[in-house]
């Protein structure tokens, strides 16, 4: 199997091609795994993530663009300015396949340009273009200008990855956007591109992705497609999009509301996927190579929240912008989502930052912030009044955050730093600097372990324990019961999801699949006929350990914990009333470390040896 | 009389002191006159206004900071990026006097800095400070940070001049702000500071302003103060601020409405000075050395337009943001004014640009724009829908214009270029590129001549013919009647106002005064005991000719005209229904040229000789 990367030197505006040895691919596959390995090898320890020494890896995997079901994604890796440890994020749309078609399986972005630049890659030809006139511009405008320049108007031919003003202005909650509305959002890697002054990448080409055994591939691929498409969760995702979760999670009392002080939102239905489908949906949309079509295309025709036809909002966005800020107006959420996409934000982080601001504002009004800090907060707010549920204040705050105006200068640093700055660190609900997503672990207790041990900080996509605690896949557990089987499932998901992110395919298939389902198709594509299911899962475990090693080497981010509020303050409402996440975390974590072969969050030397990671023993010894 | 300027070389971060010869002061006084002369001598012809070759003159005059009534202002001069001819603007507040107290009577800003910089001038000491952390920030925040750094918290001690994001981003309608809410707004000179990367200037000091004959000064000054304070217009300005004009001008049918398509606004009362005083006024405020206190301090306590205690809005702003866009909600206008100040815009230009956008949008919807242009307009608008009266769209547009996002990138160029870009040039109501202020010359016909012949483009502050056509000062005329006496008054005001702007004092005294009133106080301050009233008025005429010579040398901007709509489309409503400005302009202009000694907008050689401008004969020969 061949894997070609282009190393792009932004300082010199030069690129060179490099082949990744097949032996390395067999250990890390591609995507997230390969990125983690390369980052640990190549990014020097303890550098400033916004310095030219940081690198951004934009990687596909062996399945990307093959036509295997849901193979339309790509993965980004680099040192995160938000968390200070390894950051990574995954995105769908069209970019991943078109990157491969352009001639490269991955890009390594190095150094920093003196002036704004964008890159085109067409059939192996890499060109650098001055981007001064695109600097400061939104993602939508940027894509339009670049597509005009490249004479490629159809959104299904070629693809544009871009950062918005948020990334340019080094917001630590900025998202790398592609195809206008798709985001590699988490961990703020767009700020790294901003610091490197890389505005956008256009990819197009007609390279055929290599498949070792086409006959076998078609057979295996067909099986896989059938299995995924026939699963009821796939059907629900197609019908109502990810926002189908609003009513489900709310009914479990695990829908974080008012900045994580409640577990249910009385207006949940009005911001649900069902309501969206009824009122604002234009059509469904799918990523490249996917027939589920869980993406929403929506619009608001008129009124203060008028929004043109555009994609989203997703479940996480609806929650973060809505329930957690008490904004129960879906029209407002659609508009804020549009602005957040165009300005280039991670919506989970931005929503949490806004709800944190609302809490800080309330505390300031009640005299619960240090006096000097309360005064400064009021000054920086200027004309905005971030009361709970105030959509106008949120819209204003989005602009300020993108351009670092007034309070936006501190909001651009994310929820943790915002809360810290104003002397109320516990007002930010995050793990390791990454703001938490839309599941309260007090109501879904496996998420306590999932959040605490997620390598990139508080995240639902390392283990999506919601799958078994709520949705019953592969099997239903009681989300409030302590059950040690769930620890095994969390670890399993973390390892399996590492494989998924490295293949690269969509995680939404994991309701229907396990790792054994991918052996055949991967054999067919790579020609690795002796690949076993155990080997595949071990690759996942290896990746998970490599990511953890990055944190150990940095000297922080390997201690697994949950925010104080989730451990100490019981939920006041809903089915999980009275619960905290403390009991679960304390029960699960020791067992988890045992399963992992870790001690206090650090891999033991024998674990590294078992996984063939001897070269990194120096980090733990 | 001594006049010390600091030449500030931004490229080298160096300054040197220079004395202006007294003979030159006797010809141009200071402020606007001295600036016009220096600009014509020093700024090379036909340069790009945003190039380092342009210069910005920030000048006081002999009366600034003396304690003479209304001597709290300063004047800025430079080549305008908006009009391409000489630009200048005047501002009150505290900056002018504190500049003099700091040790300098004027500053000449030259070259361009490589990185953002701000300057402090304290008791003659000029220091350069990196301004990277202030770049992108609002005017209010900038002042707060600089005052903290300079340990000068009181707003009445020292003063900060700053540009906002609009100026940084080279918006041609950006204003130079001082004391947070005061603007040297017209002709976009903030963009020149933005291009030079000069974010702000702090001034403070204890230099005493020289007064040659203090006894005489006190006597003359007292007479002048009494005369101004006792005038009924002064009283009205104190009571209701400049917005006292809303009802007056509206009742004359000369209140431009819906982008200059009507002369009356049905919601005029709801946006009037009287209504402001009743509902939103916190207190009145005056510039340094003025007891009229026509400035408003206002706030909106709650709701979507909540605005903290801040200054304004003035009459022009209320009109441009309100009647001309059909926004009849004063709360919205207060908020937009706050944002415009903080982001650093000329509110007259910004309001006209917004109303032009609304007209273009309406035309696009009706199919009255070229098809491609209509499509591009819709794309650039994104989620905003600039329907008439849509305050939310305006708020969104202000942010976009400041940071050149989407449609804002073109709005930042001003109304004329916006309308031109979308193929409908007559949708922008401007003269020589400068958007017109709040008086429709179809209803106040002397303004036809005043606008057409104003040296900086369409402006009410070269001749304020409203004074005699509407307010009866010095004597009431019929605003709709052709009367050749009014030509003499327009020319007189242009010359007298040139003196006022060069002394530098406030134009609001000219309802009560004429040029003879300033002879005594100027003699006392300067020691020019032989100064006569005729000489003073001749200085004004000289200045007016020097400004015009700048346009002649540039090869454009000396042809005097009015926008097509005002000449050809009769007002449909109000007392001036059926009127255009054509008849008046055609009647007045020949007589005006005769009085001026000009031909086709160019000074004749004999006129230059008469005014002692022989050195500039080369321009007209």
Interface residues (C-beta under 8 A of the other chain):
Chain A: X136 X137 X138 X140 X141 X144 X165 X169 X302 X304 X306 X307 X308 X335 X338 X339 X342 X343 X378 X379 X380 X382 X383 X384 X385 X392 X395 X396 X399 X402 X403 X404 X405 X406 X409
Chain B: X136 X137 X138 X140 X141 X144 X165 X169 X302 X304 X306 X307 X308 X310 X335 X338 X339 X342 X343 X379 X380 X382 X383 X384 X385 X392 X395 X396 X399 X402 X403 X404 X405 X406 X409
